[in-house]
Amino acid sequence: MRTRDHPMTNRLAIRALTLAALGASALALAACDVRRDSDAEEPAPTATPSETASPDAETTPSPSATPVQSILRDETAPEQDTVLPAQPIELVIPFPDGADIGGDAERMLAGVIGSRALEEEDWQVILRGHTDSSGNDQANLRASRARAEAVAAWLVERGVDDDRIKVIAFGEQNPIAPNALPDGSANEEGRRENRRVELTIEPEGGAQDDRQSDATGGDAQARPTARPSAARTSRPFRD
């Protein structure tokens, strides 16, 4: 015979199950809170001795911090200044009137003083005097020598050793411009250009040193002991 469940009994059973479920949920929530609290209180992991850098330990630079050295040259070697050798000097000094050194000629000569070829090297100084064709051969020779001697005296007065200077007088033999026009009249501009002194400073045996009197007919007499004032005192040659 089947026993019929009483309504009151069912309600009690349902209530008991509900309370049991609520109790289980409360226990679960409490367990979660305890776990979170334990996780929060857990100390942070400490670095091992191998991971802790010692104050005295050397720091290894990273590859990006390593200096890049040139493979073309040694960057640690000091740079050396390149010293160029002294160069010979060739200069045409104008003497448009007479044998006196004018302003243009003096400015050109001033540029020679202090040059390496003159100051640092024991090179010879060759002065080749020239003139135009307006006079006779002897007068022209004297005029060309007087101009070269005037330049020599100017240099000696400024400290150039007289023994280094060589004077050659060419007279009218080597003009650089025509002395006469096509109609035979005097070419004054050309004659003015021919009245000049060619200055060369170079080692003995240089390219210009082979222009000796034997080859050109110039007068290369030896110069006397330096007498600057006497050398510069000359008649106002115009030849």
RAGILIN-V855696 format. One record per backbone hydrogen bond with DSSP energy under -1.0 kcal/mol. CO is the residue of the C=O (numbers start at 1). NH is the residue of the N-H. If there is no record, write none. Layout:
# RAGILIN-V855696
CO:NH
CO:NH
This chain:
# RAGILIN-V855696
6:10
7:11
8:12
9:13
10:14
11:15
12:16
13:17
14:18
15:19
16:20
17:21
18:22
19:23
20:24
21:25
22:26
23:27
24:28
25:29
26:30
27:31
28:32
29:33
30:34
31:35
32:36
33:37
34:38
35:39
36:40
37:41
48:51
48:52
54:57
62:65
89:201
91:199
93:197
102:106
103:107
104:108
105:109
106:110
107:111
109:112
109:113
112:115
115:119
116:120
116:121
121:123
124:202
125:166
126:200
127:168
128:198
129:170
136:140
137:141
138:142
139:143
140:144
141:145
142:146
143:147
144:148
145:149
146:150
147:151
148:152
149:153
150:154
151:155
152:156
153:157
155:160
156:159
161:164
162:165
164:125
166:127
168:129
169:219
170:173
171:131
179:187
181:184
185:181
186:188
187:191
188:192
189:193
190:194
191:195
194:196
195:95
196:130
197:93
198:128
199:91
200:126
201:89
202:124
203:206
208:211
210:212
212:216
213:217
219:169
227:231
228:232
229:233
235:237
239:132
